[in-house]
Every structure is written in structure tokens, then in C-alpha cells.
Amino acid sequence: MNDKLQQIFDKTSKVFILTDENVAQFWLPEIEYWLNCKNAVEIVIKAGEQHKNLQTVQRIWKILMKHYADRNALLINLGGGVVTDLGGFAASTYKRGIKFINVPTTLLAMVDAAIGGKTGIDFGGGKNQIGTFAESEGFIIYPVFLKTLPKRELLSGLAEMLKYGFIADAKLLEINLENYRQFITHAGEIKREIVKQDPVEKGLRKILNFGHTLGHAIESYCLTTDYPLLHGEAVALGMLGALWLSVKQLGLDESVLQNFENQLPMLLSDAEISLSVSNIEPILSYLVHDKKNKGEKPQFVLIEAVGKPVWDVEVEPELVKESLLYILNKVSCQ
């Protein structure tokens, strides 16, 4: 344990570890050993986006109260993006805020969800509708966690890493299943630098939402079906739509879109996708509740060129619908 972590633990009255059923069977005993916190109170929740809700948070709060967690307690969030988002929210609201540390176990969480001080839960059918800006005391990256990660989860993380390629560094557009490990630290550094400049998303930080406007709408809709998508899979589809819109509205070189289309089969190779034209209107209905909206008008992040993002771009409803049609046509060809 490094000095910073030791200082946090020295000032902690009681340690709690939040994780899900999938992670617990592999890594819960190990993390207790590595962090020398074998007396920690374990909080194990059900795995999956469908459990990222207020009911789960209430259960966490009740366990904290049952074990007399005071404002000097520490919550360690051990898991993927669902656990770090949900755990951060529970910690930031319990007794108006207790300390928490994120220990991401998925690639997506290592490069995105566990970094940046956003917490949240899903509500009313929408992604991350309730949440806070609350920075963790720190996060710990153990690449060994990726050894037990299913290929589908790795691919979901790769999609999020590609996002950084489009908005910041073209080198990240070259990642694949063979070379992604060498870019994990770099992707995280890009996000940390952006967040440092704009902690509460008043301007620059909005570029981190590239692909997420349509992506969140697709993800939210699919959660109501028998074929839910992982976050990165939905973001991959959202980026496809954002690139198509960037070609139409900002004159992006069409080769950027074509190159990403060539990567799409790899990113979605383990996903089960069952979408058709009849799903367009239900998907669009989720855009009304997007957090980035101005009124009911969705605000897109598009790119003029690789590494040149533009935020708060309004897109006419008919063009948004066309972008969804383009996505669904491409998916049906996979």
C-alpha cells in the first residue's frame, strides 16, 4: 500500500467493501489481503446495470447504518462501472458524504467510469438520471483483474478507449485485443486532464460524451428488451451515429467513418443485437431525458476531424432519426 492510501486508512473509522456477485467470487478475498483490511464489512450486490438503482443504494445505506458507519468511514468500490458509479453515489450522499476509493475491475471502468468524480444511478428508465459530482480519495489499477474478464467486457472497454482516440489522440484509434494494455494508462490520463480543466462539465468536459447521446438512448431502450447491451457496445453504436452526423454537419472526412465501420464487427462480435426500424421511435423517446439537453433539444458532441471535437451541437430531429436508421442498417449487416 502506498503512502497516500495508508494515510487514508489511518484516518478511517471503519472500512466497507462494495462489490457484486461476479467480482466477489474472484477478487474479494484478494483485495482484503492486498489492502490489509480483512475486518472490512462486505457489501455484495447483484451484478448488472438493471440493479444500478435506488433500491440497491437504499440497501447499501442500510448496511452502513447497521454497522454504525460515521463520517470517517471508507467505502471501497470494487467492480466495474456499475459498482463505481453506484458506490460513489451511495458514499457521497450517506451522512452528506463519506470517503470512497474506486478499485475498477473492468477495462471500461479503468479507463473511464472510475475516473473523474461522477457518480450516479439509473432512474425512470434513463441512464444516470440521479447522481452527484464527488471525487474519490483515489483509485487503484490492478491489470491482473482483466485476466478473469470475459471477452465481451474487454470489447466494451475497447469501445470507450476508442472514444479518446476520436476526441483527443489518434493513436488510440489503433487499439485492438492484442495491444490495448499499453494504452490503458494513457486513456486514463486523457480523461484526468480533461476533468482537471472542467470538473463539473461546464464546457470542455462535455467532449467525454462523444457517442453517448445516442449510445445512452440505445442502451436504455435495450435494457427493456431481452437483449441488453453493455455500455461500451451501446457507445460504439452511438459513436457510429455521431461520426455519421459529423460527416453531414461538420464536414468530417468520410474515411474516418468508414474506418470505424471496419472496426465495428470486432467491437460487437460477442454482442446480441436485435434492433430494427420499428425500434427507432422508442429509442428516440429516451433522448428527451438526456442530461445534456437544453430544454428538450439533444446536444451532441461531434468532431470536425480526429482530435477536434465540438460540443453542444444541435441536430435537427429528422437528421437524428436518419442517423439512427444508418446505425440500424449497419448493425443488420453485421
N, C-alpha and C positions, 0 to 999 in steps of 0.2 A: 504494500500500500504506500502510495507516495505521500509526501508531507502535507499537501493540501487536503487530501482525503482524511488523513489522520487527524488533522485539526478539526474537520467537520465532525468526525466520530467522537472526538474528545469532548465536544460541546453538546453531544446528543444525549437526551434523557432515555430514549428507547428507540430501537430500530425495528422497522416493519419492512417486509419484502413483499411486494405485489408482483404476481406473475400469473400466467394462465396454465391451464391443464396440460397443454402440449409442451411448454417450456419446462414446467416443473419436473416432469419425469426425467429430463435430460440434465438440467443445469442448476436446479435449486440447491441441492447439497453442495455442489462445487462452488457456487458463488458465496454461500455461507462460509465455506472453508477459506476461499481466496480473500475475502474481506474480514475474516476473523469475527463473524457475527453469528455464531451458532445459536445464540439465545434470542435471535430475532423472531418476531411474531410473523408467521407466514400467512399471506392472504392469497388464496388461489381462486381465480375466477374462470369462467368458461371462456373458451377461445372463440374468436371470430368477431367481425365487425358488427354482427347483429346484437352483440352483448355490450357494445360501446354506448351505453345509455344511462339514464338517470337511475334506473333500478340498481344497476351494478355499482354506481357511485354511492348510493344510499347504503348498500351492503358494506362498502369499504369504510364509510363514515361510522357505521355502527360498530364495526370491529375495532376501529381506532378508539372509539369511546369506551367500548367494553374493556379495553386494555389500558385505559387511562392515559391515552396519548395527550401530552401537553404541547405547548407551542415550541418546545425544544426537541420534539420527536423528529425522526427522519424516516421518510418513505423511499425505499429503493424500488424503482420501476424496472423490473427485469422482463424484457419481452420485445415484441415488435411495436409498430406504430400505434396499434390499438391500446396496448398497455401503457406506453409512454404518454400518449395523449390523455387517456382516461385517468391514469395515476397522477399526472401533473395537475389535472383539473381537481381531482379529489384533494390533493395536498394543498393546492393554492386557495381552496375555499374552506377547508377544515380549520376552525378557530381563526379565521381570516388569514390563514397561511402558515404552513409548516414547511420545513426544508425537504427537498427531494433530490434524488440523484437518478439519472437515467442510465441503464445498462442495456443498450439495444442488442437484440439477438438476431435481427434480420438485416439483410443488406439495405433495404429501404429505410429502416429506422436509423442505421448507422450513418447514412448519407443525408438524411432529411428529417424524419419525424422526431428524432430525439434531440435535434439541434434547433435552437432559435427562440425558445421561450413561448411557443404557442401551445396551449392546452385545449382540450375540447371533447365534447361528446356529441353524438348524433341525436336529433330531436325532430319530431314531426315529419319523419321521412327524409330529412335533409342532413347532409354531412356537416359535422362540426358546427351546428347551429348555436350551441351554447358553449362558451369557453372563456378563457382568460389569457392575458399575456403574463406569464410568470416564468422567470428564468430558473432553471435547475441550478443546484450548487455545483454541478459538474456532470460529466458523463464519462463512461468507461467503455472503450472499444476493445473487445476481445475477438479477433478474427476467427478464433477456434470455434465460436458459435456457429459459423457458417458451414461447418462440417456436417451438422445434422439438419441443415436447412433443405427442404425439398427444392428440386429444380424450379418448380413453378414460382416459389417465393424468391429465388435468385433472379429469375427473369423479371419479376415485378420490380425488384430493386434496380435492375439494369435500366428499366424504362425511366425511373426517376433520375438516374445518373445521366442519361441522355439529355434530359431537360437542361442540365447545367451546360451541356455542350451547345445547345441552341442559344441559350441566353448569355453565355459567358466565355466559353473556351472550346473551340472546335476540336481540340484533341480528344475531348470526351465523347465525340461522335464516333470514335473508332473502337469503343469498348465492345467486348463480347464475352462469352463464358470462359474464354481462356485467359484474358488479360485484365479483367475488371478489378482484381485485388490491388493492382498497383495504382489504381485511381481513387480508391476509397477515401484516403486522407485528403487528396486534392479536392474532391467533390465537397467534402465537409468543410474545407477551408473556404471554398467559394461561398457557401451559404453563410458561414460565420461572418465573413467580411461584409456581405450584403446586409445581414441583420444588424451588425455593429453600426452601420451607417444609417439604418432606418429601423429601429427596434419595434415600433408599433404600426408599421405598414401605412405610412402616410404618403409614400412615393415609391422610391427605388425598390423596396422590398416586394412590391406588387409583382415584379418580374418573376418571382419564385412561383407564381400561379400559372406560368405558361403551361397550357394543356389541361389546366384544372377546371376551367369554366365548364366546358363540355364534358370533361372527364368526370367531375363530381356528379353532374346530372345523369350521365350514363351509369355510373357506379350506384347512385341512389336508386335509379329505376331497377337495375339488375338485382339489387338486394330484395326486391319484392317478388322476384321470379325464382324458378328452380335452378337458375344458372347465374349465381352471383359472381362478380368479377373481383379479383384482387385490386387493391388501389392502383398499383403500377400498371396493370393491364388496362384499366379504365383511363388512366392518364395517357397511356400510349395511344389509345383511340382519340382522346382529347387533343393530343399533340398533332395527330394526323389532321383533325379538323382545323386546328389553329394554323398549321402550315398552309393548308388549302386557302384559308381566309387571308393569310399573309400574302399569298400569291395574288389573290383577287384585289385586295385593298391597298397593300403597301408595295406591290411590285417585287416581291421576293422572287429570286431566281428559281424557276420551277424544278431545277435539278436537285435543290435541297429537299423538296417534297418527294421527288422520285427516289432519292437515296434512302429516305426514311421508309418509304413504302417497301423497299427491298429488305429492310431490317425487320419489318412488322411480323412476317411469318415466324422468325426466331423468337421475338418477344411474346407472341401469343401461342406458341407451339403447344403449351400444356393447358391452355385455357379452353373452357367450353363456352362457346358464344352462340347464343340463339336470339338473334335480333333481326328484325325485318322492318320494312317501310311502315307497317302498322304500329310500330313502337315509337315513331318519331314524335307524335303529339304528346304521349305520356312522358317521354324524356324531356321535351321542351318545357313541360309544366314544372319541372324541378328547377329550371333556370330562374324562375320568378323569385325563388328564395335564396339565390346565390348571395353570399355575404358581400361580394364586391359590387353589387348592383348600385346604381343611382336611381332611386325610385324602383321601378320595375324593369329598368333597362340594363341588360347584362353588359359588363365592362370586360373586354377581352385583353389579354396580353398577346400581342403579335410580334413578329420580327421583320425588320426591313432587310436584314441579312444575318447570317450566323454571327452571334455576339453583339447584335444591335437590336435589343428588344424595345418595344413601345408599349406602355401600359395605358389603361383607361381608354381603350379604343371601342367606340360604339359601332355596332354592326346591325344593319337593318334586319328585322325579323325574317324576311324572306331569304336573305343570304345565310342566316344562321341555319334555317331549315335545309337549305341546299348543302351546307357543309355536313350536316348530319346524314343527309342522303348519300353524299360522297363517301362518308365513313362506312355506312352500312353496305354500300355496293362493294367496297374494297374487302370488308370482312367476309361477305358472302362468297368472295372469290378465293379466300384462303384455303 
